[in-house]
Amino acid sequence: MIEFKPKLWTVGAAGMMLLSVSACGDKNTTEADATTDGTNVSAGATNDAVVAGGETGEAGAATAYSMIAAENRQALRLYHLKGFFLVAQHILPSEGEEAAGIVIQQGLLEVLDPEEAPLKAIGLDVAALRKAAETGKAADIRNAINALDKSFTTRPKNATLDRDVAFGLSELTSGLYNEVVTDAGVDATEYLHSLGAALALKNYIDQSAKLTALRPDAAKLITFWPTTVAPEDPAKATDKAEVVAHISRMELSLNSL
């Protein structure tokens, strides 16, 4: 079974529902400390928090959002969110619908909820995303991914979009993977979240005509997650230095675009 970090569960007629999930990195920043996509923040918030898009829970998110153009942060958010659906799709055959739904719920909590209104404003079918979280069913996950893709394609394009989204996803992947293996062992939640970011990065590169040279590197990146879910033995997890070094090489290539 997958071990997550749930804070509160309840059982109802529809089965077990995740009410609250701890954020990646166990950070305690609140909505009062920073709002999303460069909007108002408290006086004590850092500049990184302003540009991070409100990612108070995802490790590496502040860096990921701060290093790209403001006009491309919403596009990054859509793919950041897509990663949770891709990893849910990835684990569904072996772990089942309940586990897939939990992973998606974590993504909604950390990435969608802080910025739901602006995403709805660009036409994102939020109901489709929430249905996938509720059911964990393959068809609902596909519908949610299609909804995210539709919203992405309707956004304005610019010269740095492909580079920025790919770079942001690479920073997310690196930051999350840094939290996978700790003194306490392998963090199952961070393992899946980092894999989701890597799957989103590969998906984006595979669909970009400008990034074809990076496709072999993106395919190689996925192999650093050798098991569908986190291995119990830390020795069986890929060394973080190897993952970070590979991503750094990819970022050098992106910076040359």
N, C-alpha and C positions, 0 to 999 in steps of 0.2 A: 504494500500500500504506500501511497505518497504521504509524506508527513508535511503538512503546511503549518502556518502560524496563525490559526484562527483565534480570535479573542472571545467570540460569543456565538454559540450555535443554539438553534431551537428546532424542535420537531413539530411539524404541523401536518395538516391533511395532505399537503402536497409533498411531504417528505422533509428531508433535512435542508434547511436554507441557511446560507451564510449571511449573517447580519453585519459582521464587521471583521475585517482582516487586517492584521498588522501590516504596516507599510514596510517596504524594503529599507533595510538599514536601521530600522527601529528608531527613526527620528521623530521628534515631537513637535515640529513646526506646525502651527495652526493656520487656519485661513486668515486670521487676523494678522499674522506675521507677514504673509505675502499672498497676493492674488496673482492671477495667471496672465501669461503672454504680455508682460510689460505694463500691467495696469497698476493701480495704487498699491503701495506697501507702507508698512509702519516705518517710523523713523529709524528703528533699530535694525531693520532688514538690510541685508547686503545687496549690492548691485547685482550679484549673481542670482539672488533670489528673484529679483525683478525680471530678469531676462530668462530665467529657467522655466517659465511657463507653469509655475506652481508645483513643480514635481518635488514635493517635500519628502516623498518616500523613496523614490528610486535612486539608488546609488549612481553617481556620475551624471545625473540629469541636469544639475545646475551647469556643469561644464558643457554638456552637450548642447543645451539651448543657448547658452551665452556665446558660443563660438560660431554661430551662424547668423545670417542676416535676419532682422526682425520680421520681414515679410515672408520668410520661409519657415517660421517656427510653428505655425499652425499645420503646415504640410508635414513637418516632422512629428507633430503630435498625432496626426492620423496614422502614420506608420508605426510610431511608438505603440499606439493602441492596437494596431493590427497585429503586432508581434504576439500579444496575449492570445489572440484568436488562432494564430498560426501554431503556437505551441500547444494550445488546447486540441487542435486538430491532430497534432503530432502524437499526443499521449492518449487520445481517445481509444484507439484499438486495444491497447493493453491495460489502461487504467479505468476506462469506463466514463459514462456521461457525468456522473457526480463530480469526479475529479476534474474533468474538462470544464464544467460549469464553475467550479471554485476558482480555477486559474483565471477565467474570464472575469469573474466578479472582482478579483484583485485588480485586474486592469481597469475596470470601470471605476473602482474606488480611487486608484492612484492617478489615472490619466484623463478619464472622461469627466468625472464628477466636478472637478475644479473649473472646467471650461465647457460645460454642457451647453449653455445658452449660445455662445458664439458658434459652436459646432452645429447646433440646430439651425442657426441663421444661414449657414451655407448649404443647408439641405440634408445634413446627415440624418439618416433614419435611426434615431437613438432607440426606438422601440425594437427594431430588429436586433440591435446589440444586446439589449436587456433580455430579450427572449432567449437568445443563445446562452446567456448566463444562467437563466432559470432552468433550461432544459439540458444543456450540454449535448444536444443531439447534432449529428453530423450535418443534416440539412439546414438547421438553424445557424450553425457556425458558418456554413458556406454563404448563407444569405447575409449574415453580418459582414463577412469579408467583402462581399459584393457591394454592400452599402458603403463601406469605407472606401473602396476603390472608386465608386461613383462620385463620392464627395471630393476625393482627391483630383479626379480628372476635370471637375468643374472649376477648380481653383485657377487663378491667373498663373501663368508660367513666367519665368524670368531666366536670365542667363546663368545664374548661380544655383538654381533650384536643385538640380541633380547632385551637384557637389555638396551642397549644404545638407540635404536630407541624408545622403550616404555618410557624410562625416558625422552628423549628429547621431545616427544609429551606431556608428562604430564607437563613438565615445560612450554611448549608453552600454553597449556590449562589454566594453573594457571595464567600465566602472562597476557594473553588476558582477562581472566574473571575479573581480578583486575580492568580492565578499563571499564567494562560494566555499572556499576551503579556509577554515579558521582553526584556531587551537581546539575548538569544541568539536570539530569534525566537518562534515560536508553539510552545508545549508541547502536543504531540498528546495526551498522556495526560491532562493537566489539562483540555484542551478537552472530551474525552469524559466525564471524571468530573464536571465542572461541568454539562454537558448532562444527564447522568444525574440529578443532584440537581434540576435544573430540571424534568425530565420527571416525577420523583417528586412534586415540589411541585404541578405542574399536575394530575397524576393524583389527588392527595389532595384538592385544592380541587374538582375536578370531581365527586368522590364525596361531598363534604360538603354537607349541606343548610344548614349554618350559614354557609358561605363562598361562597354563590352570587354575592354582589356582587363577589368577587375573580376570577371566572372570566375576564372579558375581560383583566384584567391578567396572569393566568397564561398565557393564550393568546399575548399580546403578548410575554411573556418568552421563549418558545421561539424567536421569530423572531430573537433576538440571536445564535443559532448558525446562520448562513446556509448552511453547508455540512454535509454528513453527517459528515465528518471534518475535522480542522483544516486551514485553508488554509495554504499555504506562505508566502504573503505576509502579514506582520503587518498591513498596511494593509487587508486584506480581512476582518480580524477586527473585531468590534464593539468600540468603545472601552470599556475597563473602567468608566470614569466613567459612561457611559450605562447600563450594566448595573446597577451599584451604585445609581445614583439611582433606577432603576425599582424595584429590590428594596426600597429604603428607603421608597418610597411605599407599597408593599404592606405593609411592616411597620407603618407608621403606621396603616393600615386595620385590621390585625390587633390592634394595641394598643387600638383603640377598641371591640373586641368585649367 
